[in-house]
């Protein structure tokens, strides 16, 4: 017997991103590039714990745990016969619409519909969820749409009800009232491998005395959504008409005619040629074939979606200029600058030109990079931080989503070319606030000389600025010394009341890449996860050095590897991505999920390490599992700083070869 095809709130959210996605979702033949295991995703965002904390605010609540549509609706209807009742996950069904409300509070004929989100909220910046123009704030729009959809369904099933809608969100302005609150919500799996949260028996009234979750009325925002949103790019015009049409089309498994554009860049229904050879279909390709009449070979050519940080892709697509080879300088508003460093527009046009000329050679501004290097002091230090921001804080007085710096790696490159993994730090102790010891260890490793320090992106600078503010408010006896160290290697954040530029202010290798280096093999990405494989394939120096098993020897010391060769070639003669040679961090996770977690954004703050740390903190595991996970974290972070060293070594060799 086939299951009913209900338009749920998650499917409605998907449709507001792109209504054609409704046709692809849930079908095994269409590869979906989202995490198969929502348990892993929840580790990083804290959504399960926040949801369970919200329930603790309503101790009289009844939980609808059944996953069966009919049974859950029946149990909900029975409870709603009471005059006053609180229900968690009540099932509300109307026609082809089906929602499970996070928390529903009924008092007579008045209902409070509460959607719980692990998203930070500040009354100063997020009041009413509107922008200065009185429209929905873009960052809150998906959440308001979610509430608006649920409110519509509830009103249809109980037309006479007086329904008030709310978002319960994480209040960044409210400090945590007690120590160890986050450790009282552990993520668990049952015997059937289903996710869940175990609430500690020690959770007390004092733990809940100050609510770090805040209930904000959304009625005004929801009404604005009904009146002004989903007017274009959808099957019909208007929010509520689209609910009704989308529900009918999904129930009938009808495909909405696709409208292609910049949104396609983030489409999850993509797959590789290898996936297609294994029988999977690409929803992305189907849409583009339908609209552009493309053939398979057309997808081998770069498109405007690949241009780094380009905001004109919709305009180009509308004008029929989809492939890079069809673009002119005017299409990207290209202007030549008088500065030696590449501007964003120059870099974008360089990417286009390389494609138009079928030029796969590397662009490298030797003179500018040589001038930069002349200002550096050896030995060079390369550092990478792994961080997270948890919704439920570790300690009393901490704000929700206050940053945690739990790991770093440190490599050194000497003037004579010697490379060593000089140090690392990992705090895996459950419930420990690591930030101050993190800075103490970083200081101890970097203060031995006056060598230039490198980071990749602004992430490390931002986090050290944050720890600086934490230290100022702390009672640490050495806070003056630690604050002085932070100021010496950073520049102050734009929103800081203080203003400084340290005499050892870190050099951003990411900025050097953007200014002076471009390899077409990166596909326009400046992420270190894209730059490393590209430079390994273009640098004969790196290939000759690292194809030997010398990493983790006296010649090239490492803290986590022994006799490691980083260069391996695939069947096509290309260097394999070194990250793929590392041990699997989560043995029970699918290769698909590991691949997604390993992907990083331009700032290299990928989800794999963050998820690993969250697992150490919030799940039960054996000592063996803990040690293996710690080992994986150390290896991944070490490779991050080794990647920075390799990039630097290749640049040095390119400069020497140019003499």
KEKE-798547 format. One record per residue (C-alpha): residue number from 1; chain; x, y, z. Coordinates in steps of 0.001 Angstrom, whole numbers. Example, Ala and Ser with C-alpha at 12.3 -4.5 7.8 and 13.67 -1.06 7.14 Angstrom:
KEKE-798547
SITE seq mol       X       Y       Z
SITE   1   A   12300   -4500    7800
SITE   2   A   13670   -1060    7140
end
This chain:
KEKE-798547
SITE seq mol       X       Y       Z
SITE   1   A       0       0       0
SITE   2   A    1427    3383   -1004
SITE   3   A    1849    6120    1588
SITE   4   A    -236    9287    1221
SITE   5   A    1641   12155    -442
SITE   6   A    1146   14987    2034
SITE   7   A    2676   18429    1678
SITE   8   A    4488   18738    5021
SITE   9   A    6275   21781    6395
SITE  10   A    9676   20443    5318
SITE  11   A    8408   19801    1798
SITE  12   A    6786   23227    1667
SITE  13   A   10108   24770    2699
SITE  14   A   11797   22865    -107
SITE  15   A    9204   24122   -2574
SITE  16   A    9714   27768   -1558
SITE  17   A   13384   27332   -2485
SITE  18   A   12404   25813   -5842
SITE  19   A    8986   24247   -6498
SITE  20   A   10458   21764   -9011
SITE  21   A   12365   20102   -6163
SITE  22   A    9077   18619   -4913
SITE  23   A    9148   16244   -7871
SITE  24   A   12636   14966   -7026
SITE  25   A   12475   14717   -3250
SITE  26   A   12056   11313   -1657
SITE  27   A   12673    9397   -4879
SITE  28   A   15557    6949   -4644
SITE  29   A   16559    7413   -8259
SITE  30   A   17339   11122   -7699
SITE  31   A   20508   11543   -5676
SITE  32   A   19916   13997   -2828
SITE  33   A   23054   15772   -1647
SITE  34   A   21865   16367    1861
SITE  35   A   22902   14344    4870
SITE  36   A   21306   10912    4923
SITE  37   A   21618   10900    8689
SITE  38   A   19873   13859   10369
SITE  39   A   21440   12710   13641
SITE  40   A   24854   13846   12368
SITE  41   A   23422   17163   11225
SITE  42   A   21812   17716   14611
SITE  43   A   25147   17318   16359
SITE  44   A   26414   20483   14744
SITE  45   A   23380   22766   15104
SITE  46   A   22095   21598   18482
SITE  47   A   18526   21423   17191
SITE  48   A   17544   18318   19141
SITE  49   A   18788   19685   22451
SITE  50   A   17042   23018   21950
SITE  51   A   13807   21225   21098
SITE  52   A   14011   19150   24249
SITE  53   A   14836   22192   26397
SITE  54   A   11735   23919   25034
SITE  55   A    9603   20981   26177
SITE  56   A   11019   21388   29680
SITE  57   A    9331   24802   29836
SITE  58   A    5990   22942   29613
SITE  59   A    6234   20053   32109
SITE  60   A    2513   19280   31699
SITE  61   A    2906   18624   27971
SITE  62   A    1867   15425   26192
SITE  63   A    4246   13974   23579
SITE  64   A    2923   12453   20351
SITE  65   A    5668    9953   19547
SITE  66   A    3970    7831   16887
SITE  67   A    5409    8182   13373
SITE  68   A    2300    6698   11779
SITE  69   A      99    9334   10132
SITE  70   A   -3257    7886   11187
SITE  71   A   -2253    6984   14712
SITE  72   A    -610   10356   15400
SITE  73   A   -3671   12259   14092
SITE  74   A   -5992   10112   16205
SITE  75   A   -3970   10672   19391
SITE  76   A   -3798   14403   18688
SITE  77   A   -7557   14672   18213
SITE  78   A   -8189   12835   21470
SITE  79   A   -5990   15282   23398
SITE  80   A   -7575   18294   21698
SITE  81   A  -10919   17325   23225
SITE  82   A   -9570   18725   26503
SITE  83   A  -10293   22396   27208
SITE  84   A   -6718   23097   28278
SITE  85   A   -3802   21027   27018
SITE  86   A    -169   21274   25838
SITE  87   A     884   18888   23080
SITE  88   A    4347   18238   21668
SITE  89   A    4451   17243   17996
SITE  90   A     663   17151   17499
SITE  91   A    -290   15892   14037
SITE  92   A   -2625   18231   12132
SITE  93   A   -4020   17063    8801
SITE  94   A   -6201   18918    6335
SITE  95   A   -6712   17406    2890
SITE  96   A   -3265   16919    1343
SITE  97   A   -1590   19028    4044
SITE  98   A      63   17541    7114
SITE  99   A    2075   19246    9867
SITE 100   A    3548   18336   13210
SITE 101   A    3634   21441   15382
SITE 102   A    6568   21599   17779
SITE 103   A    4439   22836   20686
SITE 104   A     702   23510   20645
SITE 105   A    -899   25168   23669
SITE 106   A   -4703   25073   23828
SITE 107   A   -6656   27207   26306
SITE 108   A  -10329   26980   25472
SITE 109   A  -10701   28275   21939
SITE 110   A   -7326   30024   21953
SITE 111   A   -4289   28268   20531
SITE 112   A    -599   29096   20695
SITE 113   A    1316   27538   17812
SITE 114   A    5010   27462   18733
SITE 115   A    7797   26555   16315
SITE 116   A   11130   25893   18060
SITE 117   A   14323   26791   16208
SITE 118   A   17971   26520   17246
SITE 119   A   18629   29952   15772
SITE 120   A   20049   32877   17682
SITE 121   A   17875   35917   18267
SITE 122   A   18677   39381   19557
SITE 123   A   15856   41784   20402
SITE 124   A   18016   44710   19301
SITE 125   A   18581   43434   15764
SITE 126   A   15762   40973   15087
SITE 127   A   12643   42632   16516
SITE 128   A    9475   41619   14639
SITE 129   A   11633   39687   12101
SITE 130   A   11332   42620    9692
SITE 131   A   13892   44776    7916
SITE 132   A   13973   48575    7825
SITE 133   A   11586   48579    4860
SITE 134   A    8944   46687    6796
SITE 135   A    9420   43527    4768
SITE 136   A   10440   40122    6088
SITE 137   A   14110   39991    7022
SITE 138   A   15747   37580    4566
SITE 139   A   17507   35609    7297
SITE 140   A   14194   34986    9091
SITE 141   A   12048   34450    6007
SITE 142   A   12326   30615    5895
SITE 143   A   11303   30386    9553
SITE 144   A    8348   32738    9127
SITE 145   A    7252   30747    6072
SITE 146   A    7378   27602    8212
SITE 147   A    5141   29119   10888
SITE 148   A    2803   30647    8312
SITE 149   A    2307   27269    6639
SITE 150   A    1479   25564    9939
SITE 151   A    -868   28341   11001
SITE 152   A   -2773   28038    7725
SITE 153   A   -3237   24283    8179
SITE 154   A   -4379   24641   11790
SITE 155   A   -6896   27343   10868
SITE 156   A   -8331   25157    8117
SITE 157   A   -8964   22251   10472
SITE 158   A  -10305   24484   13299
SITE 159   A  -11731   27580   11530
SITE 160   A  -13236   29074   14675
SITE 161   A   -9968   28901   16625
SITE 162   A   -8121   32022   17699
SITE 163   A   -4544   31146   16725
SITE 164   A   -1461   33069   17807
SITE 165   A    1832   31975   16300
SITE 166   A    5316   32116   17785
SITE 167   A    8935   31301   17137
SITE 168   A   10803   30007   20163
SITE 169   A   14427   30872   19474
SITE 170   A   17758   31046   21285
SITE 171   A   18083   34407   23031
SITE 172   A   21671   35613   22643
SITE 173   A   21042   38408   25127
SITE 174   A   20248   36071   28034
SITE 175   A   23224   34553   29895
SITE 176   A   22997   30943   31002
SITE 177   A   21814   30728   34647
SITE 178   A   23871   27662   35694
SITE 179   A   26980   25619   34967
SITE 180   A   26754   22452   32860
SITE 181   A   23285   22993   31400
SITE 182   A   24294   21659   27988
SITE 183   A   25484   18368   29486
SITE 184   A   21968   17642   30727
SITE 185   A   20743   17036   27165
SITE 186   A   22570   14060   25661
SITE 187   A   21956   12814   22135
SITE 188   A   21106    9127   22012
SITE 189   A   20066    6361   19639
SITE 190   A   17717    3568   20618
SITE 191   A   17937    -130   19692
SITE 192   A   16312     655   16343
SITE 193   A   18927    3365   15661
SITE 194   A   16382    6171   16043
SITE 195   A   17614    9530   17286
SITE 196   A   16578   11075   20545
SITE 197   A   17584   13229   23489
SITE 198   A   18072   11970   27008
SITE 199   A   17310   14594   29638
SITE 200   A   19277   14237   32858
SITE 201   A   17414   13427   36065
SITE 202   A   19440   16196   37682
SITE 203   A   17724   18923   35639
SITE 204   A   16254   21238   38262
SITE 205   A   14028   24285   38582
SITE 206   A   17119   26481   38975
SITE 207   A   18383   25238   35601
SITE 208   A   15199   26591   34045
SITE 209   A   14871   29688   36241
SITE 210   A   16159   31912   33461
SITE 211   A   14903   30960   30035
SITE 212   A   17586   31094   27339
SITE 213   A   14884   30262   24796
SITE 214   A   12553   33131   24007
SITE 215   A    9017   32958   22605
SITE 216   A    8455   35740   20038
SITE 217   A    5055   36466   18499
SITE 218   A    5059   36147   14693
SITE 219   A    1479   37119   13852
SITE 220   A    2512   40369   12157
SITE 221   A    5290   38716   10176
SITE 222   A    3017   35840    9163
SITE 223   A     368   38252    7903
SITE 224   A    2991   40084    5846
SITE 225   A    4019   36719    4379
SITE 226   A     421   35946    3434
SITE 227   A      -9   39349    1768
SITE 228   A    3337   39917      25
SITE 229   A    5400   36747    -352
SITE 230   A    5611   34031   -3031
SITE 231   A    4359   36371   -5723
SITE 232   A    6899   35286   -8370
SITE 233   A    8870   32179   -9295
SITE 234   A    6104   29896   -8038
SITE 235   A    3258   27963   -9735
SITE 236   A     741   30709   -8882
SITE 237   A     764   34158   -7315
SITE 238   A     403   34487   -3552
SITE 239   A    1362   32600    -406
SITE 240   A   -1866   30754     397
SITE 241   A   -2763   29946   -3242
SITE 242   A     683   28342   -3573
SITE 243   A      85   26152    -522
SITE 244   A   -3051   24787   -2127
SITE 245   A   -1573   24304   -5608
SITE 246   A    1674   22778   -4358
SITE 247   A    -254   20324   -2172
SITE 248   A   -2309   19178   -5144
SITE 249   A     702   18898   -7455
SITE 250   A    2712   16955   -4890
SITE 251   A    -218   14602   -4198
SITE 252   A    -490   13934   -7941
SITE 253   A    3300   13717   -8377
SITE 254   A    3226   16497  -10961
SITE 255   A    6433   18275  -11894
SITE 256   A    6444   22071  -11699
SITE 257   A    8044   23626  -14781
SITE 258   A   11554   24631  -13666
SITE 259   A   12826   28204  -13608
SITE 260   A   16626   28087  -13657
SITE 261   A   18903   30692  -12103
SITE 262   A   21511   31344   -9433
SITE 263   A   19528   29219   -6978
SITE 264   A   20548   26174   -9032
SITE 265   A   24099   26511   -7705
SITE 266   A   22999   25140   -4336
SITE 267   A   20646   22488   -5744
SITE 268   A   20971   19259   -3784
SITE 269   A   19693   17101   -6630
SITE 270   A   23012   16879   -8478
SITE 271   A   25172   13860   -9130
SITE 272   A   28493   13050  -10756
SITE 273   A   29048   11033  -13924
SITE 274   A   30035    8116  -11700
SITE 275   A   26733    8405   -9814
SITE 276   A   24829    8495  -13097
SITE 277   A   26720    5401  -14262
SITE 278   A   25469    3716  -11068
SITE 279   A   21862    4437  -12014
SITE 280   A   21182    7748  -10257
SITE 281   A   19448   10677  -11951
SITE 282   A   20345   14345  -11666
SITE 283   A   17386   16625  -11060
SITE 284   A   19649   19593  -11760
SITE 285   A   20500   18254  -15220
SITE 286   A   16885   17465  -16001
SITE 287   A   15844   21050  -15237
SITE 288   A   18621   22573  -17330
SITE 289   A   18038   20197  -20229
SITE 290   A   14358   21076  -20190
SITE 291   A   14951   24840  -20177
SITE 292   A   18137   25131  -22256
SITE 293   A   17754   22057  -24494
SITE 294   A   21244   20968  -23448
SITE 295   A   22849   17607  -24055
SITE 296   A   25079   15746  -21595
SITE 297   A   28252   17180  -23113
SITE 298   A   27077   20748  -22440
SITE 299   A   27442   20136  -18705
SITE 300   A   31188   19610  -19147
SITE 301   A   31593   23327  -19888
SITE 302   A   31860   25853  -17008
SITE 303   A   28867   28117  -16445
SITE 304   A   28242   31449  -14759
SITE 305   A   27358   29530  -11594
SITE 306   A   31056   28724  -11165
SITE 307   A   32261   32342  -11081
SITE 308   A   33544   33145   -7626
SITE 309   A   31371   35560   -5629
SITE 310   A   29419   36621   -8740
SITE 311   A   26017   38227   -8240
SITE 312   A   25085   38685  -11877
SITE 313   A   24407   35076  -12807
SITE 314   A   20607   35524  -12994
SITE 315   A   21011   38448  -15378
SITE 316   A   23418   36488  -17568
SITE 317   A   21134   33445  -17669
SITE 318   A   18126   35609  -18537
SITE 319   A   20170   37085  -21406
SITE 320   A   21020   33636  -22716
SITE 321   A   24645   33745  -21603
SITE 322   A   25038   30650  -19466
SITE 323   A   28453   29295  -20415
SITE 324   A   31610   31201  -19509
SITE 325   A   32839   31053  -23093
SITE 326   A   29861   33220  -24136
SITE 327   A   30561   36079  -21712
SITE 328   A   32014   39471  -22512
SITE 329   A   33714   41886  -20068
SITE 330   A   30483   43898  -19900
SITE 331   A   28571   40884  -18612
SITE 332   A   30527   40911  -15356
SITE 333   A   31083   44705  -15264
SITE 334   A   34817   44132  -15674
SITE 335   A   37146   47077  -15108
SITE 336   A   40929   46987  -15102
SITE 337   A   42530   48402  -11960
SITE 338   A   45867   50119  -11456
SITE 339   A   46842   48000   -8451
SITE 340   A   49074   44926   -8828
SITE 341   A   46750   42736   -6768
SITE 342   A   43812   41181   -8584
SITE 343   A   40497   42835   -7785
SITE 344   A   37395   40677   -7555
SITE 345   A   36288   41707  -11059
SITE 346   A   39765   41064  -12501
SITE 347   A   39837   37645  -10908
SITE 348   A   36383   36857  -12253
SITE 349   A   37358   37921  -15763
SITE 350   A   40612   35942  -15482
SITE 351   A   38505   32875  -14751
SITE 352   A   36368   33574  -17830
SITE 353   A   39378   34279  -20049
SITE 354   A   41084   31015  -19085
SITE 355   A   37972   29146  -20225
SITE 356   A   37546   31150  -23444
SITE 357   A   41195   30554  -24380
SITE 358   A   41214   26899  -23263
SITE 359   A   44126   27917  -21052
SITE 360   A   44748   25607  -18087
SITE 361   A   47969   27327  -17001
SITE 362   A   48361   28765  -13527
SITE 363   A   48322   32533  -13024
SITE 364   A   50923   33623  -10479
SITE 365   A   52062   37190   -9845
SITE 366   A   55717   36427   -9124
SITE 367   A   56860   39999   -8498
SITE 368   A   54061   40882   -6083
SITE 369   A   54440   37642   -4155
SITE 370   A   58213   38117   -3966
SITE 371   A   57625   41570   -2475
SITE 372   A   55209   40108      67
SITE 373   A   57719   37414    1041
SITE 374   A   60445   39989    1550
SITE 375   A   58488   41360    4514
SITE 376   A   58194   38005    6297
SITE 377   A   60368   36756    9146
SITE 378   A   61441   33106    9373
SITE 379   A   60539   30641   10683
SITE 380   A   57036   30923    9254
SITE 381   A   54169   29664   11432
SITE 382   A   50931   28251   10009
SITE 383   A   47912   27860   12283
SITE 384   A   44368   26591   11827
SITE 385   A   41547   26683   14400
SITE 386   A   38597   24354   14820
SITE 387   A   35705   26020   16598
SITE 388   A   32019   25745   17366
SITE 389   A   29234   27776   18901
SITE 390   A   26753   25776   20944
SITE 391   A   23165   26839   21513
SITE 392   A   23069   25736   25165
SITE 393   A   26147   27168   26914
SITE 394   A   28754   25300   28945
SITE 395   A   28964   27674   31893
SITE 396   A   26960   30095   33991
SITE 397   A   27130   33604   32557
SITE 398   A   27945   32470   29013
SITE 399   A   25618   33575   26248
SITE 400   A   24049   31083   23852
SITE 401   A   26205   30563   20766
SITE 402   A   29209   32093   22477
SITE 403   A   32185   30714   20579
SITE 404   A   34268   27718   21625
SITE 405   A   37820   27267   20293
SITE 406   A   38552   23598   20922
SITE 407   A   41447   22715   18593
SITE 408   A   44379   24101   16653
SITE 409   A   47270   22781   14603
SITE 410   A   50639   24494   14109
SITE 411   A   53218   23913   11390
SITE 412   A   56546   25680   10896
SITE 413   A   58473   26322    7685
SITE 414   A   62118   27277    8181
SITE 415   A   64174   29429    5844
SITE 416   A   66251   26432    4761
SITE 417   A   63046   24631    3688
SITE 418   A   62665   22375    6722
SITE 419   A   59065   21611    7646
SITE 420   A   57831   20408   11009
SITE 421   A   54512   19886   12678
SITE 422   A   55463   21965   15702
SITE 423   A   52407   21631   17908
SITE 424   A   48683   21133   18394
SITE 425   A   45898   21488   20920
SITE 426   A   42681   19541   21394
SITE 427   A   40219   19922   24235
SITE 428   A   37868   16946   24273
SITE 429   A   36998   16861   27964
SITE 430   A   33232   16741   28356
SITE 431   A   31768   20038   29550
SITE 432   A   35107   21859   29604
SITE 433   A   35354   25486   28507
SITE 434   A   38646   25401   26575
SITE 435   A   39155   28932   25302
SITE 436   A   41635   30262   27849
SITE 437   A   43838   27152   27844
SITE 438   A   43620   27243   24060
SITE 439   A   45190   30722   24034
SITE 440   A   47761   29778   26682
SITE 441   A   48990   26879   24567
SITE 442   A   48942   28934   21377
SITE 443   A   50994   31617   23109
SITE 444   A   53502   29066   24399
SITE 445   A   54033   27703   20899
SITE 446   A   54265   31025   19058
SITE 447   A   56273   33161   21465
SITE 448   A   59543   31225   21029
SITE 449   A   60537   33446   18103
SITE 450   A   59288   36421   16125
SITE 451   A   58406   34517   12945
SITE 452   A   55533   35565   10708
SITE 453   A   52223   33816   11442
SITE 454   A   49766   32702    8751
SITE 455   A   46067   31927    8871
SITE 456   A   43655   30959    6078
SITE 457   A   40707   33402    6142
SITE 458   A   39650   35820    8870
SITE 459   A   38252   33073   11090
SITE 460   A   41273   32826   13405
SITE 461   A   41441   36604   13831
SITE 462   A   37730   36812   14670
SITE 463   A   37898   34053   17260
SITE 464   A   40943   35505   18994
SITE 465   A   39110   38844   19186
SITE 466   A   36185   37045   20783
SITE 467   A   38410   35276   23340
SITE 468   A   40042   38634   24086
SITE 469   A   36645   39994   25161
SITE 470   A   35944   36855   27199
SITE 471   A   39281   37230   28972
SITE 472   A   38634   40882   29815
SITE 473   A   35471   39870   31684
SITE 474   A   37091   36878   33361
SITE 475   A   38897   36455   36649
SITE 476   A   41917   34708   35077
SITE 477   A   45096   35783   36864
SITE 478   A   47068   35931   33612
SITE 479   A   44383   37639   31537
SITE 480   A   46510   40758   30987
SITE 481   A   49344   38682   29576
SITE 482   A   47007   36631   27396
SITE 483   A   45169   39722   26126
SITE 484   A   48497   41312   25264
SITE 485   A   49496   38235   23290
SITE 486   A   46208   38226   21361
SITE 487   A   46621   41904   20470
SITE 488   A   50167   41257   19262
SITE 489   A   49113   38737   16573
SITE 490   A   45724   40143   15493
SITE 491   A   43929   43240   14346
SITE 492   A   40856   44484   16172
SITE 493   A   37436   43574   14811
SITE 494   A   35367   46264   13137
SITE 495   A   32806   46210   15952
SITE 496   A   35401   46390   18719
SITE 497   A   35542   49389   21059
SITE 498   A   39316   48957   21113
SITE 499   A   41478   49571   18070
SITE 500   A   44766   47787   17451
SITE 501   A   47047   46238   14851
SITE 502   A   49557   43796   16301
SITE 503   A   53204   43948   15356
SITE 504   A   52933   40230   14458
SITE 505   A   49491   40544   12922
SITE 506   A   48759   37289   11112
SITE 507   A   49097   37163    7327
SITE 508   A   45980   35823    5599
SITE 509   A   47048   33215    3032
SITE 510   A   43492   33216    1685
SITE 511   A   43922   36878     722
SITE 512   A   47255   36072    -953
SITE 513   A   45510   33403   -3034
SITE 514   A   42838   35857   -4122
SITE 515   A   45336   38584   -5005
SITE 516   A   48164   36740   -6702
SITE 517   A   47281   33129   -7555
SITE 518   A   44684   31448   -9735
SITE 519   A   44566   27871  -10973
SITE 520   A   41700   26956  -13343
SITE 521   A   41620   23531  -11673
SITE 522   A   40034   25151   -8592
SITE 523   A   36902   25946  -10623
SITE 524   A   36898   29449   -9163
SITE 525   A   36895   28357   -5516
SITE 526   A   39414   29865   -3103
SITE 527   A   38785   27270    -394
SITE 528   A   41918   25507     785
SITE 529   A   40128   22218      56
SITE 530   A   40067   23272   -3626
SITE 531   A   43459   25017   -3769
SITE 532   A   45420   22102   -2256
SITE 533   A   44535   19421   -4857
SITE 534   A   45037   21975   -7643
SITE 535   A   48506   23025   -6522
SITE 536   A   49559   19429   -5881
SITE 537   A   48712   18648   -9502
SITE 538   A   50548   21676  -10897
SITE 539   A   53692   21618   -8708
SITE 540   A   56374   19137   -9684
SITE 541   A   58306   20214   -6591
SITE 542   A   55506   19086   -4270
SITE 543   A   54983   15854   -6173
SITE 544   A   58644   14867   -5987
SITE 545   A   58938   15763   -2316
SITE 546   A   55735   14280    -918
SITE 547   A   55448   11112   -2984
SITE 548   A   58200    9788    -735
SITE 549   A   57106    8343    2659
SITE 550   A   59036   11015    4572
SITE 551   A   56201   12762    6404
SITE 552   A   56347   11644   10020
SITE 553   A   60096   10950   10077
SITE 554   A   63076   12782   11559
SITE 555   A   63354   14563    8225
SITE 556   A   59787   15849    8378
SITE 557   A   58400   15513   11931
SITE 558   A   54708   14942   12547
SITE 559   A   52706   14441   15716
SITE 560   A   50102   12126   14151
SITE 561   A   51567   10440   11075
SITE 562   A   54444    8036   10458
SITE 563   A   56196    7445    7128
SITE 564   A   53334    9038    5234
SITE 565   A   53439    9692    1474
SITE 566   A   50885   12351     525
SITE 567   A   51144   12000   -3248
SITE 568   A   49124    9244   -4873
SITE 569   A   47960    9239   -8496
SITE 570   A   44625    8028   -9821
SITE 571   A   44063    6108  -13050
SITE 572   A   44045    9361  -15026
SITE 573   A   47426   10468  -13672
SITE 574   A   45915   13092  -11346
SITE 575   A   47037   13533   -7742
SITE 576   A   44389   12242   -5351
SITE 577   A   42947   14606   -2775
SITE 578   A   45041   14041     400
SITE 579   A   41966   14496    2607
SITE 580   A   40488   11344    1095
SITE 581   A   43450    9325    2390
SITE 582   A   42641   10103    6013
SITE 583   A   40860    7536    8191
SITE 584   A   37091    7744    8320
SITE 585   A   36095    9819   11334
SITE 586   A   32639    8282   11772
SITE 587   A   32813    4574   10996
SITE 588   A   29032    4080   10858
SITE 589   A   28361    7079    8609
SITE 590   A   27881    6647    4868
SITE 591   A   30539    7779    2395
SITE 592   A   27928   10210    1087
SITE 593   A   27535   11884    4487
SITE 594   A   31280   11990    5172
SITE 595   A   31803   13668    1803
SITE 596   A   29212   16326    2623
SITE 597   A   30568   16955    6114
SITE 598   A   34086   17251    4708
SITE 599   A   33126   19979    2266
SITE 600   A   34163   23411    3424
SITE 601   A   33079   26894    2545
SITE 602   A   35342   29710    1439
SITE 603   A   36343   30336    5043
SITE 604   A   37321   26706    5613
SITE 605   A   34982   26211    8546
SITE 606   A   33718   22841    7413
SITE 607   A   31379   20635    9375
SITE 608   A   33450   17484    9934
SITE 609   A   35544   18665   12897
SITE 610   A   32637   20579   14419
SITE 611   A   30437   17484   14216
SITE 612   A   33210   15349   15708
SITE 613   A   33623   17706   18654
SITE 614   A   29872   17853   19245
SITE 615   A   29805   14088   19270
SITE 616   A   32544   13995   21912
SITE 617   A   30545   16429   24024
SITE 618   A   26964   15273   23637
SITE 619   A   26879   11534   22958
SITE 620   A   27751    8467   24984
SITE 621   A   30657    6426   23603
SITE 622   A   33302    3939   24656
SITE 623   A   36872    4950   25515
SITE 624   A   38020    3304   22294
SITE 625   A   35508    5283   20197
SITE 626   A   36560    8487   21954
SITE 627   A   40264    7896   21293
SITE 628   A   39639    7060   17637
SITE 629   A   37549   10186   17164
SITE 630   A   40210   12326   18854
SITE 631   A   42821   10739   16593
SITE 632   A   40746   11611   13531
SITE 633   A   40321   15227   14655
SITE 634   A   44063   15612   15174
SITE 635   A   44861   14178   11745
SITE 636   A   42388   16360    9887
SITE 637   A   43528   19540   11597
SITE 638   A   47188   18688   11017
SITE 639   A   46533   18302    7306
SITE 640   A   44872   21733    7271
SITE 641   A   48096   23449    8358
SITE 642   A   50263   21150    6247
SITE 643   A   48139   22237    3264
SITE 644   A   49067   25862    4019
SITE 645   A   52742   24871    4152
SITE 646   A   52511   23010     846
SITE 647   A   50940   26044    -842
SITE 648   A   53746   28206     516
SITE 649   A   56419   25732    -607
SITE 650   A   54994   25640   -4128
SITE 651   A   54993   29433   -4304
SITE 652   A   58608   29594   -3136
SITE 653   A   59590   27108   -5798
SITE 654   A   57704   29052   -8506
SITE 655   A   59536   32238   -7507
SITE 656   A   62900   30481   -7545
SITE 657   A   62146   28981  -10972
SITE 658   A   61364   32427  -12345
SITE 659   A   64819   33824  -11579
end
